Amino acid sequence: MTVEEIEAFAAIAELGGFTEASRKLNRSQPAISRRIRELEQSLGAALFERTGRRVALTDAGRALLPYAEAALAAMRDGERAVRDAAVRPGGARTLSLAIVGTLADSHIVDALRTFESRFPEASVELRTATSREVSALVRGGEASLGLRYFPDADPKLESIPLGVEKLLVVVPAAHPVTARRLPDLRAFEGERWLGFPPERGQPDSFGHLLDHRLPASGLVGAPITRVDSLTAQKRLVQAGLGVALMPISSVREELRIGSLRAVEVADLDAALPVVVIRRRRGYRSGPAAAFLEVLKDYTPQLLD
């Protein structure tokens, strides 16, 4: 097996298609296909089941995936360790950080500013993604630290709690419910809700939240439309096609301009735990350790 073959395999497994993997790796699709074909020939097993343009892992592919991810992560850790060792005192070091996009509009931004002011020689590589993608970036060694909603159940990842972000019911500007605060959800009886698809293997993920909270609040059997993009959810709510539970950080701009409204519900005990994740046996770079300490200093006000 070659590094290029393993890299192509892991990208396809993550993204679900050859075209998507070719874009991520900046290689042509025929080159990606050739790498997978040669890898399957060398292993004597098919790694993907192809259905149209989409692919799924075979049993052999699922067996290989954790080892492929570990190999790539170890290589990236080795590269960081060598670069850090080669940096002269006062030289530039890099913090590679993956973060759920909505958290970029919280006090975590202030934590980043503090980090950069304390460590002006460090540079920050910041990537925004969904919680699932943040975990994938950290698991594969593409990011040293990740900030996401809910702890990740993967035993290879360590989840360090930072705090919780309260959820509010978000409605279109012209919604008939005009109150800013309600005692319960009865005013939303018959509404269609917009929520995230559940994450496989993550029973406490954001995608499962509505399944638990709506029945607990008396809305049994409420229709839920699954939308895997927060931006798309907001646009659908704005168009009057449903209501949603959203963290306040994700809708600050829409609330400011009046295209959405938020309703606080007293008996809705719904909040998103925010965690920082890292690989349990991953390389601990100086900038990553320093930023983690800054995050801990900011924990009391991170999600105000």
N, C-alpha and C positions, 0 to 999 in steps of 0.2 A: 504494500500500500504506500502511496505517496502522500505528501502533505496536501498537494492540490486535489487529489481524489477525495481525501477525508474532508477537506474544506468544502468542496462541492456537495458532498453527501450531506453534511451538517446543514448547509444553507438550504438545500431542497427540503430536508426534513422540517426545518424551522418555518419556511415560507410556503410550502405546499405545492411548489411548481418549479419547473426548469427555467421558465422565463424570468420569474421573480429572482431566482438564485443567480441567473446570469447578470441581472441588473445590479444586485448587491455586490457581486464579485468583479464587476466590470469586465466580464468575459462574454464571448459570443455564446449563444445557446448551443450550437454544434460542439463547441469546445467543452461545455459543461456535460452534454450528453456523452461525449467521448470519454470523459473522465469516469463517469458513472458506469459506462459499459465496461471499461477496463477494470474498474474496481470489482464489479460483479463477476467478471471472468476470473479474476485472481482469487476471489473468495469462493467461487463455484456456487453462488446463490444469488437469486434476485433480491434486491433491496427495496424496490418500490413496486407497487401495483399501479398501473397507469389506467386512468379513466378519463378519456378525453384529454383536456389540458391540465387536469389536476392529478396529483399522485398521492398515494398513501403508503406508509411503511408496511412492509411484509413482516412476518415474525423474525426473519433474519435481520431486517433493517432495524427493528426495535431492539434486538439483541445488541447490535453494533452501536447504536446511537449514544448511550452513556459513555462508552469508551472513546468514541470519536470526539465528543464534547470535552472529555477530560484531557485527551491528547492535545487538542487545540488550545485549551485553557492553559495547560502546562507550558506549551510553547510560548504563548503570549506573556505568561508570568516570567519565563526565562528571559525574554526580550526586555521586559521592564526592569528586572533585577540587574541585568548587564548595563542597561542605560543609566540606571540610578548609580551603580558602582562607578561608572565612568565619568559622572558629573563632578566637576571640581567644586570645592566649597563656594557657595553663593551662586552656583550655576543653576540653570533652569531645569525644573522637574515638572512632570505632567500629572494631573489628576484626571482620570477618565471616569466620568459620572453619567449614569443613565437615570432618568427621572420621568415619572408620569407627568404629562404636559400640564395638567391643572395645578400641580404642586408648584410649578414655576411662578404662579401668581399668589404666593403665600410668603410668610416670613422666612422660608427657606432661601429666598432670594437674598434677604438680609444676611443670612448665614454665609452665603457665597461671597458677599461683599466683605464681610468680616474676615473670611479666610484669605481673600486676595490682598486685603490690607495688611494682614499679619505675615503673609508669605508672598511678598511681591515677586519673588523669583519663580514662583510656581505658575504654570498655565493650566487652564481648565478646558478639557474636552467634554462638552455637554451634549448628550443625545436625549431627545424626548421620545417617549414610546408609551404603549399601554403597560399595565402591570405585568401581564404575561410576557410581553416583549422585554421589559426591564429585567425580569428574571433570566430570560434566555441570554441577554447580553452579558449579565454577570456570570452565569453558569459557563458560558463559552469563553470567558476571559476577555471579552471585548470592552468591558467596563469593570473597574475595580470595586465600585460601590454602586448600588441602585436604590432609589427611593420609590416606593410603590405603596399601594393600598393593600392591606391584609398581609399577614405573614405568609411566606411560601412554605408549603408542606414538604418540599424537596429536602431530604436529609443532607444533601451536599451543600445546601445554603443555610446560612445563619441569618435569622431575622431579629433585628434589634429594635424594640418599640421606641417610637418618638412621641406619640400622642394620638389624638383622635380628631377628626374633622366632622363637625355636625352636618347632617343632611337636612335639606329643606325641600318641600314640595314646590316644584317650579311649574308655573302655568303661563299661557300666553297673556299678553297685555290686556286683551279684551275678554278674558275669562269671566263668567258670571260670579264666581267667588271673588269677592273684593277685599275680604278681611286679610290683615297681615298675620293674624294669629288665630288659630282654631283649637278647640279642646280635643278634637279627634278627627278622623278621616271621613265621617259620614257625609260631609258635604261633597265628597268626590265619588259617591256611589254611582256606578254605571260608567265611570270614566275609563278610557283606555290608557294604560300605563306603558311607558317606554323604559326598557332596561337592557342591560348588557347580557350577552349570552353567558351561561355558566362556564367557568374554567374547568376543564377536565382534571380530576384529581385534586381540586381545590374546593372542598365543600363549603368553606367560609368566604368564598370570593364575592366580589361586588355583584356578579351575575346572579347569585343565589339570594341576594338581599330582599328583593321584592317578593320572592316565593315565601319567605318567612314572615316579613313584616306586614304585608297586606292582610293575610288571614288573621294574624294576631291582633290587628286593629279593626277586625270585623268585616273586611272586604273579601269575603270568600268567593273564589271563582272569578275575580276581576281579570279581564283580558290583559295580557302582557305581550307587547311586540318587542322582539329582541333586535337591538341595533348595536353593532359593535364599534360605533364611533360616537364619541361624546359630542363632537361638532354636529354630526347628523342628527343626534337626539335633540340638540338645541334648536336646530332649524325646523324639525318636525313639530316641536312644541310651539315655536313661533307661528307656524302655519295652522295651529289649532288641531293637530292630528293626535294629540295625546298630552298627558302630563307626566312628570318624571320626578324621581328623587335624585337630587344632585348636591354635591358639595358646594358651599358658597364660593369657594375659590374659582370654580369653573364658570360662574355666571356673573362675576362682578361687573364686567363691561356691559353685558346685556341689561343688568339691573340698573346700571347708571344711565343708560340711554333710554330705558323704558320699554324695550322690546320684549322683555320677560318680567314676570313678577314672582316673588318668592313668598311662600306661606309657611309659617312655623306652626307645627302641630304638637300640642302639649303632650299627648300620650304616645307619640311616635318616638320610641326609643331607638333611633337609627343614627349611627355614626360610622365613619370609616376609620379604622385604625391605620395609622401611617407608620411604616417601618423602613429602616435602612437595611439592605441585605448585602452580604458578601459571601464569597466562597469560604467554606470552613477551613480548607487547607490551601487557600490561595495565597499568593505573595502579598505581604503587607507592606506596601510602599509608604514612604514617609508622608507624602501629601495626602494619601488616603487616611492614614491614622490621624493626621492633624485636622483634616476636615471633619472626621467623625467626632473628635473632641469639640470642635466648634458647634456641631449639630447638638451635642449633648448640652452645651451651655445655653442653646436657644430653645431647648425642649419646652420650658414652661409657656413660651409665647409663640411657638412655631405656627400654630393653627388658629390664632385668635381671629 
